[in-house]
């Protein structure tokens, strides 16, 4: 019997059971209409991916979320229909992109499952599921996708391990656990794979762990290096922590990093400090709520930028920056652009040696915490009345889930626009308490759970008697720093990762109406939409097999999207509330049928 766990509420315990799939991964089979051949994944291919493939989390090392394929267009997208679909057999939040290499699709799901599928027909080639410890509690029971290298497939797990599987067999090559899950460590991110290294980061800041990023040898699983995201003794930023607070400082790493092969630098976003109450850890608390630039060979931090210091608002800056070369005021800038959970859109300048310099930041949603930004460094000053702390209540905007949570942005080099899945008009109100003595594997946030679950508030002035905008998709021009357009969603948050294509389309889900849609990337107009089995928080991808372009995405609502929906339902009139969305994961693959597929 496979492990099928529906994780509701704040914590989800995994029930004990046997896991036959973990022991019986079948070898890849030949497709009845033609053999499926697997093409080894090399550094050159990862750095220059073929348009017909989707080889990693965001399609390329720069994290663009962009497919050059242009067969599906504004003219024929209304003819989009399902080519095939496949139930995953598990529930909770399905967030991983379908990764496709030479006609073979790899999809991860909650509960440490990965499937290899014929990307044209939907035939399962093999299926693997890792046996998780029966007593493991999963705060975020999800997974964000595989990494590919050579003839191997790599997956992280919620018991803080990395598993390497044979791409054509599903058999385990090696397994490396990077930290003890009993202490609160876990992983949900897709591995960054480059130069023979599998680079991952750990989560667990809510349990009072000290975050880190580590690189494993792709062939053996042996540790190549390990770099902490919370500065401790011997680090030049150690004085940004007081006393022993660095030992429980958080700094979780949730999302695959971006990578610049020319500079050999990987860029990772980091989470907030722990516990949440900022007065428990005085100081700037580097390298939390930051982007860090790491030398891929050594793991040394070569540069960083902290988006906000001594975080008090649970504003993890989880997303890696999108790497774009832009021109601003006649100057060419190798930029790192990030839509922050703190509600600001950040433009930084990269250097080949690692240091990052501030260019610009401006709010993309309503934000009332920053009173000003230093024009040279981007360091914010705070409105002191907006800082919750120990025995100190404060309201702040945006709320706990920020202006943009983990769902990734996208950049289209043809439209020249940067797209953001945003949330506005939601705030939070919190008061902290003493965190006490940390106990391994127990929550250590310094905020009572009831406070967290009931913290959501409406922004002052919002009239809840009629529908109002919460979620949106925004388009910004990186060259000018100005917003080009915005498409709003009424009464619904937006938890939809974005895909943009060579024909100028945007594909996204994320709303509580369970719809997956296509928008015009130049205007924001919705061109096509369809309602799926569950809400869509999966990362979409696009690929081509036998000359036909497909768009693929996972539907499967859960985790923080469901938690936020519960909070929104408490704020709006009953007649406008959305009942809890159906659970259960399904992989959906769409194509334009017949002659329409070739229309331009």
RABEL-V839379 format. One record per helix or strand. SS is the DSSP state (h for helix, s for strand). FROM is the first residue (numbers start at 1). LEN is the number of residues. If there is no record, write none. Layout:
BEGIN
ss: [SS;SS]
from: [FROM;FROM]
len: [LEN;LEN]
END
This chain:
BEGIN
ss: [s;h;s;s;s;h;s;s;h;s;s;s;s;s;s;s;s;s;s;h;s;s;s;s;h;s;s;s;h;h;s;s;s;s;h;s;s;s;s;s;s;s;s;h;s;s;s;s;s;h;s;s;s;s;s;s;s;s;s;h;h;s;h]
from: [12;20;31;34;41;43;54;66;77;80;99;104;113;124;137;147;152;161;172;181;186;192;197;203;205;210;212;223;238;245;250;258;265;273;278;290;301;322;331;344;356;370;380;384;389;392;410;417;426;449;456;469;482;499;505;515;526;541;548;559;574;586;594]
len: [2;4;1;1;1;5;1;2;3;8;3;6;6;6;2;4;5;6;6;3;1;3;5;1;3;1;6;6;3;4;1;3;5;1;3;6;6;7;9;7;8;4;3;3;2;6;3;7;7;5;3;9;9;3;4;6;6;5;8;11;3;7;5]
END
